[in-house]
Amino acid sequence: MDEPAKAASRLLYGTGFGLILACGFGLIQGRMEITVVGFGHVFLLISLICLASAILLKQNSNYLSKYFPDEDEEQMADRIEKEIQEIENDSAVGNAWAELESKVLETEIGLEQE
């Protein structure tokens, strides 16, 4: 299995070049003109954005790296294990606070009833 960054980069390259190809077919068939700005230029703009994103993702810039990390399976497993451990620790702290609060409330209620 490839790293998420490589897979996303390939997908963005394919989409960008596919949209450029579609613009080329539009020019050949006369549905799009270079001199007249129209709907076909939206596809060209999207293709340029896809290609720029793929290049930036390939160069390991911070752009999209949060969504598509450049890590292998072992690094990903370690990261996920750490995140699960943090969640479990936060849950344990929350439970401890809830338990402490319930004990304090019980003692306050007991003192009020006396």
C-alpha positions as CSV (number, residue, x, y, z in Angstrom):
1,M,0.0,0.0,0.0
2,D,1.3,3.4,-0.9
3,E,1.6,6.3,1.4
4,P,-1.5,8.6,1.4
5,A,0.6,11.5,0.0
6,K,1.8,9.5,-3.0
7,A,-1.7,8.2,-3.8
8,A,-3.2,11.7,-3.5
9,S,-0.4,13.1,-5.6
10,R,-1.1,10.6,-8.4
11,L,-4.8,11.3,-8.2
12,L,-4.3,15.0,-8.5
13,Y,-1.8,14.6,-11.4
14,G,-4.3,12.4,-13.2
15,T,-7.2,14.7,-12.7
16,G,-5.1,17.8,-13.8
17,F,-3.9,16.2,-16.9
18,G,-7.3,14.7,-17.7
19,L,-8.9,18.1,-17.5
20,I,-6.2,19.6,-19.7
21,L,-7.0,16.8,-22.2
22,A,-10.7,17.6,-22.0
23,C,-9.9,21.3,-22.7
24,G,-7.8,20.2,-25.7
25,F,-10.7,18.2,-27.1
26,G,-13.0,21.2,-26.5
27,L,-10.6,23.4,-28.5
28,I,-10.3,20.8,-31.3
29,Q,-14.1,20.5,-31.6
30,G,-14.6,24.2,-31.4
31,R,-16.6,24.1,-28.1
32,M,-14.0,26.3,-26.4
33,E,-12.0,29.2,-27.6
34,I,-8.8,30.5,-26.1
35,T,-9.6,34.2,-26.8
36,V,-13.2,34.1,-25.3
37,V,-13.4,33.3,-21.6
38,G,-16.1,30.7,-21.0
39,F,-17.1,27.7,-19.1
40,G,-14.2,25.7,-20.5
41,H,-11.7,28.0,-18.8
42,V,-13.1,26.8,-15.4
43,F,-11.8,23.3,-16.3
44,L,-8.5,24.7,-17.2
45,L,-8.2,26.6,-14.0
46,I,-9.2,23.5,-11.9
47,S,-6.6,21.5,-13.8
48,L,-3.9,24.0,-12.9
49,I,-5.0,24.0,-9.3
50,C,-4.8,20.1,-9.3
51,L,-1.4,20.1,-10.8
52,A,-0.1,22.8,-8.5
53,S,-1.5,20.8,-5.5
54,A,0.1,17.6,-6.7
55,I,3.5,19.3,-7.1
56,L,3.3,20.9,-3.6
57,L,2.2,17.6,-2.1
58,K,5.1,15.8,-3.8
59,Q,7.6,18.3,-2.4
60,N,6.3,17.6,1.2
61,S,5.1,21.1,1.8
62,N,2.7,21.8,4.6
63,Y,-0.1,22.3,2.0
64,L,-2.5,19.3,2.4
65,S,0.0,17.4,4.5
66,K,-2.5,17.3,7.4
67,Y,-4.9,15.4,5.2
68,F,-2.4,13.2,3.3
69,P,0.6,12.4,5.5
70,D,3.8,11.2,3.9
71,E,4.4,8.2,6.2
72,D,4.6,4.4,5.7
73,E,2.4,1.9,7.4
74,E,4.6,1.5,10.5
75,Q,4.8,5.3,11.1
76,M,1.0,5.5,10.6
77,A,0.4,2.7,13.1
78,D,2.6,4.4,15.7
79,R,0.8,7.7,15.2
80,I,-2.6,6.2,15.5
81,E,-1.5,4.2,18.6
82,K,-0.3,7.5,20.2
83,E,-3.6,9.2,19.3
84,I,-5.6,6.4,20.8
85,Q,-3.4,6.5,24.0
86,E,-4.0,10.3,24.3
87,I,-7.8,9.8,23.9
88,E,-7.7,7.1,26.6
89,N,-5.7,9.3,28.9
90,D,-8.1,12.2,28.4
91,S,-11.0,9.9,29.1
92,A,-9.4,8.6,32.3
93,V,-8.8,12.2,33.5
94,G,-12.4,13.1,32.7
95,N,-13.7,10.1,34.6
96,A,-11.5,10.9,37.6
97,W,-12.8,14.4,37.7
98,A,-16.4,13.2,37.5
99,E,-15.8,10.7,40.3
100,L,-14.3,13.4,42.5
101,E,-17.2,15.8,41.8
102,S,-19.7,13.1,42.7
103,K,-18.0,12.5,46.0
104,V,-17.9,16.2,46.8
105,L,-21.6,16.5,46.0
106,E,-22.4,13.5,48.1
107,T,-20.6,15.0,51.1
108,E,-22.3,18.4,50.6
109,I,-25.7,16.7,50.3
110,G,-25.0,14.7,53.4
111,L,-24.0,17.8,55.4
112,E,-27.1,19.6,54.3
113,Q,-29.4,16.8,55.4
114,E,-27.9,16.7,58.9
